């Protein structure tokens, strides 16, 4: 079973922590670098567009979508 890695961010003026598997963080970090953003800026962008979905789920789905476009 993959272990979760927790990271903290400030979103909309509030601190929040998100726990994801390292594989998802790797994809998100790579995407942030490729788009010239910090990881925090990418997370903030995804947070602003996630609707009612939990942040961790939105991050996983974004990472999955990015991975699919790179195949």
Secondary structure, 3 states (H helix, E strand, C coil): CCCEEEEEEEECCEEEEEEEEHHHHHHHHHHHHHCCCCHHHHHHHHHHCCCCCCHHHHHHHHHHHHHHHCC
